Amino acid sequence: MARACGTEKFFKVDAFSIFLSSGVSSLASGFQGGTITATAETGSQALSNADDIVTVFRECQLSYLLQQHIRQDAADEKMVVTVLLQLIGTCQCQFPRPCANSEGLRTKECCPVWEGDGSACGALSGRGFCTEVVVSEEPHGPQYPHSGIDDRERWPLAFFNRTCQCAGNYGGFDCGECRFGYWGSNCAEYRESVRRNILTMSAAEQQKFISYLNLAKNTISPNYVISTATRAEMGENGENPMFSDINTYDLFVWMHYYVSRDAFLGGPGNVWRDIDFAHESAAFLPWHRVYLLHWENEIRKLTGDFNFTIPYWDWRDAQSCEVCTDALMGGRSPLNPNLISPASVFSSWKVICTQAEEYNNREALCNATGEGPLLRNPGNHDPTRVQRLPTTADVEFVVNLPEYETEPMDRFSNMSFRNVIEGFASSETGLAVQGQSTMHNALHMFMNGSMSSVQGSANDPIFLLHHAFIDSIFERWLRTHQPLRTSYPRANAPIGHNDGYYMVPFLPLYRNGDYFLTNKVLGFEYAYLLDPGQRFVQEFLTPYLQQAQEIWQWLLGAGILGALITAIIAALLVVARRKWKRNQRRKIASMYGERQPLLHSSSEEVRNQL
């Protein structure tokens, strides 16, 4: 189905570049005999050689962000043409593009070919192999009494029962990438990245982070799509695949919605609410740890900045939203306290997946359609639910709790590190509380907007800063108590939370218990957890040096100018001193000249006397 789209064309000739923005009336059915023709206001531009341009793939109404460099001769001059086609569509469910089609659904196999050697899962290069998915058969708790009605049960078997299993340090859905923390063509290099406090980063670093967020919000994910319907709606043999594109930022918003949404029981509004594969039990911390790592990895690939890390906001003892400024995550709009200031790029963002009741009534998944502006009104929350933001004392209490999880392993657990840090229990007594939100939950409620509902909370980019700090507290707990793997529940946790359960909706697959371990193994660290010397370098010296690097030209110019002025002043001083010395000599000489006649006179008198 051809559709109108916006096209940006960059024509670069020699040292000149002309930006041309035009509304393309049609994409000429996409692909015709190896030529893509874009008819714009300025005329028709035919781009030939299909292999050099793009491969237009239209299965399941998938759309792409296509960028290809084409060299062609034009009037005997070399012209480099960059064509950027952004075809906007909708989609749902975090699925690898190569598997989101009728064939993948029919065969239930997601073992994409790795381009490096042309084999499934990079088998020819020893990177991995296609294998049966074996899910845990351990029983889950009583919170969810149903079976076989939700696609997320025994993930990912409703969609695929064969996926890539990567060897060694290889990773990714096609084994074409590396495991978290490893780098290089053979994934043999371990590297530790440091996540830093956003408030101690330089202004340039802060702005770079914001620009990356906005780029992700405006770039269609090249690797993943989402599912817009349940597996049953796609047909027994996948004859009606329903997938759609989504931008890189909203991909993660959708994932957070999908993992926490209610289960459809059949009929409008007939849902089971006591189900969440990433909250209210043991997987809360491992799931969000993988979520942040996966998000970080996608941003690195998108930007080419492989030193990128998600910053954190250390909100201990904060009295207000310290990151809610126009220079950071957006201040409060002077026109409407519930909106973001027009001076912030986030004021133009549209949220998705925020209307849970509407989806339930329609018995439909969120389709990632924009649903209005980002909302935030920090501090104007219900004070009976959140009495204050977490303090240093609260964090210390939580870190010192010895048990990761306690019965019944849900929001009613007492003295559970997980339940207290998640915010369903008191950070002073460790006992479960109802009608109040503490720790992690308190920050969400304090923001009083898009971030305050579970399913749509990731729409607000403060979500990333907040969860990075929550993850750092998890890391502190792991280092303090050094728990065995057996400390993580193997069975009887709410559905989706047992040790061996694969995290919904990730592909490639990650087991909960595999991420119940220190971040040192995963290749990242937090600046404030470094030893004092390393912390000084990361939080104070590094920002200073980076800022100096950013303004080195100005500093060099200032140094040269200063040296020039100094040289001129020195020259003037030398000239002045020489002039002063000459004057002194003349003065002395003048005085000596006045004495001579007296001496001569005296000599004459002596001779006359003789």
Residue, then its C-alpha position, 0 to 999 in steps of 0.5 A: m500500500a503506497r502512502a504519502c510521506g515526508t522526504e528529506k533530500f540532501f544534495k551535496v556538490d563539492a563543498f556546497s550542500i543544499f537542503l531540500s525538504s519536500g512533500v513527496s506525493s507518492l513513492a511510485s508504488g515503492f519499487q518499479g523495475g529497479t528505480i525508485t521515483a519520488t515525485a516532489e514539488t521540485g520535480s521528479q527525481a529518478l534514482s536507479n540501481a536498486d542495489d545501491i539505493v535501498t531494498v523496499f520491503r513492504e511485508c506486514q506494512l513494515s516501514y523503514l528509515l532508509q538511508q543510502h549513499i548513492r554516487q552518480d555522474a551528472a554533467d561529468e561532475k561527481m554528485v553524492v546524493t543522500v536519500l533519507l526516506q522516513l515512512i511513518g507507520t504504527c506497530q506493537c511488540q518487540f520482535p526482530r524485523p526478520c521474524a515479523n512475517s507470515e513465514g516466521l509465525r507459521t514456522k515459529e522460528c526466529c533464527p535470522v541470518w547473520e550478514g557477516d557469513g550468510s548463515a542463520c545465527g552466524a553458525l558458520s562463524g561459530r557465533g551461535f546456532c538455531t535451537e529449540v526454546v526450552v522454557s521453565e516448567e516450575p509452577h508460578g504463584p496463585q496471583y494468576p489462576h489462568s492458563g493458555i489465554d495470554d501470549r506472554e505465558r511461557w514466553p516466547l512460545a506463543f510466537f516462536n519455539r526456535t531462536c538463536q542461542c549464541a555462543g561465548n560472548y556473542g549476543g543479539f537476536d542473530c548472534g551478530e552482536c556481543r553480550f553486554g560488556y563485551w566489544g570487538s569483532n570477536c567479542a573478546e574485549y571486556r570494557e567497563s562503562v561508567r554511568r554518571n550523575i546527570l547533575t555533575m555532567s558538563a552542559a555539553e554532555q547534558q545537551k548531547f544526552i537530550s539530543y540522543l533522546n530526541l533522535a531516538k524519538n524521531t528515528i524508526s527502529p531499524n531492528y525491531v517492530i511491535s505487534t498490533a494484535t494478539r497471536a490468535e488474531m494473526g491466524e493459526n498459520g500466521e496468514n494475517p501478520m499484524f506488526s508495525d514500525i515504531n521509533t526507537y524511544d517508543l519501542f521501549v515505552w511500548m515494551h514497558y506497556y506490554v510487559s505490565r498490561d492486563a490480561f484479556l479474558g474475552g469480551p470488552g473490559n473483561v480483564w485480569r489485572d493482577i498480572d505484571f511480568a516486570h513489577e510487584s515481584a522478584a523480576f522487578l530489578p533484573w528486568h529493568r536492569v536488562y531494559l536499561l542495558h538494551w536501551e543503552n545498546e540501541i542508542r549506541k547503535l543509533t548514534g555511533d557513540f559507543n561510549f554512551t551510558i545512561p546517566y542517573w539522577d541521585w534524588r536522595d534528600a531532594q526537595s523538588c525535581e532537580v532535573c525539571t529545568d529547560a536545560l535538562m528534562g524540561g521545566r514547567s510550562p508557564l501556561n499550563p502547570n501540567l505541561i512541559s515548558p515550550a523552551s524544552v524539546f520535550s514539550s513537542w513529544k507525544v505519548i503512547c500507551t497511556q489509555a489502559e482502560e480504553y484498550n481493555n474496553r476494546e480488547a485491543l493492544c496499544n498500537a503506539t498512536g500518539e495520544g497527546p502531550l507529555l504530562r508532568n506536574p512535579g510536587n502537586h501529587d496526593p500528599t497522603r500517598v507520597q509524604r516525601l521523596p526518599t532520603t539517604a536514611d531510607v536508602e541505607f535502611v533498604v540496602n541493609l535488608p538481608e532478604y531479597e524476596t519474602e513470601p508471598m513474593d508480591r506487593f504484600s511482602n514484609m522485610s523484602f529488599r525488593n518490595v521496599i525498594e519498589g515502594f510497596a513497603s515502608s522504608e522505615t519499618g520494612l512492612a508492606v503498606q497500602g495506600q502509600s508509595t515509597m522509594h521507587n514508586a514515590l518518584h513516579m507518583f511525585m512526577n504527577g503526570s505521564m510517569s505516574s501510571v505504570q503502563g505509560s510511565a516510560n513516556d517521560p525520559i526522567f524514567l531512565l534517570h530514575h531507574a538508573f539510580i534504582d539499579s545502582i541501589f540494587e547494585r549496592w545491595l548485591r555488593t553488600h550481601q553477595p547473595l547466592r543464586t538460590s536467593y532468587p526464587r526458583a518457583n512459586a513467584p507470580i507468573g513471569h518472575n521465577d528464576g528460569y522465566y524468560m523476560v517478556p517481551f525480549l528477543p533475544l531471550y534473557r532469563n530473570g536469574d541470569y541478571f541477579l548478579t553484579n553489574k561488573v559482570l555486565g560491563f558497567e559501573y556507577a560513578y558514585l560507587l567507584d573508589p574515591g580516586q576513580r570517582f574524582v576522575q569521573e565526576f570532577l576531572t573528566p567533565y573539566l577536561q571534556q569541557a576544556q576539549e570542547i572549548w580548546q579553540w577558544l582557549l588556544g585563541a585566548g592563549i595566543l592573544g594573551a601571549l601577543i599582548t604580553a609580548i607587546i607589553a614586554a616590548l614597550l617596557v624594554v623600549a621604555r627602560r632603554k629610553w630611561k637609561r639613555n636619559q639617565r646617561r645624558k643627564i650624567a653626561s650633562m652634569y660631567g660636562e659642567r664640572q670640566p671647565l672648573l677642572h680646566s680652570s683650576s689647572e690653568e690657575v695652577r699652571n699660572q701660579l707656577 
